[in-house]
Every structure is written in C-alpha cells, then in structure tokens.
Amino acid sequence: MTKLLSWCLVGLLAFASAVAALASPIEDMNGYWSGNGSVVLSNGSTERVKCSVFYKVSEGGTQIRQSMRCASADYKIDALAELRVRGERVSGSWEEKTYSATGEVSGRFADNNFVLSIKGANFTAAMSVSLSNCKQNISISPQGLDVTRISIGLGKC
C-alpha cells in the first residue's frame, strides 16, 4: 500500500508541475517588480534610476495594467499602460504623468517578448519588454521628449 501511495504522490506532483508549466508568461507578470536602470537625456547625460512596476493581469492574460514608477536625483517616470493581448496582437493606451504625455500602443507579443510602438500627439516611442523566469528587461526609446532612452532591469523572485 505504501508503494502505491508513493506512486500516486509522484503522479500528482508530476501533474501539478505540468499544470504550473502551462501558466502563461503574461500571467506570470502579475504582481510587484523592482530593479534599477538608466535614463539617457537629450543633452547626453545619463542618470541611474530605481524602479518599481506593478502589473495587474486579468482575463486569462489578455488584459494587462502596468504601473511604472522610476526615480533618480533629477528624473522621475510615472507611467501607466493599459494593454489588451489578442493572440500575438497587442493594443492599448499609455500615459506618462510627469510629462503629461499620452499615446496609443500597438505591437505584438511572441517568444516571451513584447515589441511595442507608442504614438502620442508630440512623440513616438519604441518599447520592448522581454520576460525570462523571474526577470524582465524594459527598453523605451522615445522621440520628441527630453529623454532619448530608458533601460530597466526588473526582478520579482
């Protein structure tokens, strides 16, 4: 009987592992992330920033709300994105509150990477987010703002 119970437990653990492996990388984004990065300003100076990002993922990974706050001695980012994921297609809106910049988001999600384009009234930006286990890298390259590049590495585990 003990051997049968052991095999049942092994089978149950294998099943639980398989179910956990099926979790979407998008759903794994849910929660609080933190890390460091850098901001390159249009005058060429670079500043180190500390960042916190909170993701609320819903609707089985098809709705994502990203709230990002980064700060250095002289610079602050306070951004909010609302994204919809349909297959590989991504669409939504983006707002940076410090600079009162808003825009529409479009792009795709494939191979654990978001490749996005943000278009606003006075700026455009390319944004990529790559996911890997408990880490993610965010890169934003805006045009038409005082910032030319934002690079952030985040973790949550």
Secondary structure, 3 states (H helix, E strand, C coil): CHHHHHHHHHHHHHHHHHHHHCCCCCHHHCEEEEEEEEEEECCCCEEEEEEEEEEEEEHHHCEEEEEEEEECCCCEEEEEEEEEEECCEEEEEEEECCCCEEEEEEEEEECCEEEEEEEECCCEEEEEEEEECCEEEEEEEEECCCEEEEEEEEECC
